[in-house]
Amino acid sequence: MNKWIDQVSKETWKQIESQMENNITRITNPPPDYLIAISIYFLKKRKINPYKNTFVYSINSMFSFGKFRGNPINLVYKIDPEYIEWCIINAEGFILNPDLFDLFEEENAFYYSDIELYYKDSNISEDEIIINLSDFKINKNGFPFKNNVREDVFQFSDETIQINNDKLTQDIHPKTILDGGIWHLQENSQSSNKIKKKPHYKIIKPNQ
């Protein structure tokens, strides 16, 4: 059971279903549990699933915030695992299913100099960068690979895993999960650009 899901009435779920079916962007006088319900609705669409009293990312979950918004964890990990680790440490609303760390231990990340060859500017927006993995394959663990793209070891620190475990015990609001939460940045931090939405990276997934 999940405390947030349990707080939403059947009437509110029906209201949201009707809202989505009729493409209504805003409703007047929403019920008290509306914000919880609409957040859970969009978390579900991004495959960010309930875990105890919170919601967690799994291998096929799609980022709901930041420069990789809309891209799944399995692709982002291979391209920029440091970003995932950075989000665990700095974003209150970013939590991984603990089982993912076992999968990550078996996977290396792409060499940047190799994967950079698959980057290209978008024809649609100057603020978007395309990473084309369409001719890559998916391995048995669900991660992309290509024989001529080198890989290197990446390992999450014990401190990072502990931070993630600590967040699993917290009752974090679904809206916080959806937004990525509060970013714990040091003043004048060089990492502050990681929370910016521009440029946005769109990863074209492998053709399986």
N, C-alpha and C positions, 0 to 999 in steps of 0.2 A: 504494500500500500504506500501511497505517496500523499503527504499531508496537503500538498497544493492541489492535486487532482481531486482529493476528497472535499475540498472547499467549494468546488464548482457545482452549482445545481444543474439538474437536467434541463431546466428551462433556459438557462444561460447557454448551454451547449447547443440547444435547438436554435436559439437566437443567432449564434455565431454561424451555424450551418446555413441558416437562411441568408444571413448577411453575405457570406461568401458565394452562395449560389446565385445571388442577385447582383453581385459586384457592387455592393454598397460599401463605400469607403469610410463612412462615419455614421454613428448612430447617436441619437439624442437620448439623454437620461439613461446612460448605461447602468446596469445593476452593479452592486458593490463588488461582485466577484468577476466582473467583466475583464479587467486588466489581467488577472491571473489566467482566465480562460483563453483570451486572444493570444497571450504570450505562449501558452502551452500549444495552441493550435499551430503557430508558426514554428515552434521548436520541433513539433512532430513532422512538419513538412520538410524540415532540414535534417531529420533522422537523429535528432538530439533527444535521447530517450530518458525516461525516469529511472532513477537509481536511488534507492532509499528515499530521503526527503529532498532530493535535488534532481538535476538533469545532467547527463554526461555525454560527451562525444565518444563515438566508437569509430571503427575503421572507415565506414562509409558516411559518417556524419559530415555535413557541409558547414563550413564557417559561416556564422551569422553576422559577423562584424569584421572590420579591418580590411587590410589590403588584399587578403585572400577570400573575401566574402563570396560565398556561393561555390567554393571549391572544396572537394572532400579531403578529409584528413589523410587518406592513404597517398594521395598525390602530393599534397603539401609537404608531408614528411620527407619524401624522397628528394624534393627540391630545396626545402628550407627548414630542416628540423630545428635549427636554432630559433626560428620564429615560434614554433610550437612551445619550446622550452621557455622562451621569453613570455609567452602568453600565460603559461601556468604560473609563473612567478609574479607577473605584474597585473594580470586581469582577474579580478575577483570572480567573474562569471564564466571563466573558462576552466572546465574540469574534464579530465579524461577518465573513461572507464579503466579501472586498474588493470584489467586484462590486456589492454593495449600495450602496456610496457613489455609484456612477454613477447608480443609480436615484434615490437621495435627492436628488441635485443637480437632478433634473427635477421634484421634488415640493415643494410648500409645505405647511406645517402649518396646521391649523385655528386660527382665532382662538379663544382660550379663552372669551371672552364669548359667542361664537356657539355653540360646541359645548357649553357649560355648560347650554344649554337642553335638551339631550338626556340630562342626568344625572338619575337618580332613585334614591331609596332602595329597597333590596331589601325585598320582603315576607318573605323567608326569614331574613335575618340583618341585625342592625343594624350589623354590621361589613362589610357589602358594599354597594357602590355600582354600579348598573347604568348603562351608557352605551349607549343604544339607537340603533344605526345601521341598523336594519332597512330603513328607506326610503331609504337612500343607494344610490348606484351604485358600481360598480368601474370605474376607468379602464383604459386600455390597458397601463399599467405595473403594475396589480394593486393600486392604492390606492383607498380610498373617497373619494367626493366628493358634494357636493350643491350645486346652483346657488345657493341662498340662504344658504349657509354660507361666510363669507369665509375667505380663507387668507392667510398671511404667509410671507415667506421665512425659512427656517432653514438654517444652514450649519454643518457640523461644522468645528471648528478643525483646522489642520494638525497640531497637537500631538496631538489626539485620534486622528486617522487614523494617526499614527505609532505611538501606543501600541497601537492595534489591530494594526498591521503587525508590531510587535515580538512580540506574543503569538502571532501565526501561526507563528513560528519556534520556539516552546517546546513541549516535550512535556508538556502539561498533562493530568493524570489525568482520565479521564471522570467520576469522582465529583465532582471539583472543578468541571467544567463544569456538571454537573447541579445542584449546590448554588449556583452563582454564584461559588464560590471564596471567597477571603479579601477582605474589604472593607477597603480602605486608607483609613480615616477619620481625620481629625485630631481630637484631643481637643476635646470641646465643639462639634463641628461641627454647624451648623444643618441640614446635609444628612443627618444620621444617621437621620432618620425615613424616608428613602427606602428603607432596607433592611427596614423593618417590613412584615409581611404584612397589617396592619390599618391602615386599611380596605383590603379587597380590591376591585379594580375588575374587573367582568365586562363585557366589550364584546360586545354582540349584533351579529353581523356582518350586512352588507347582504344583502338578498334579491336575488340576481342574476337 
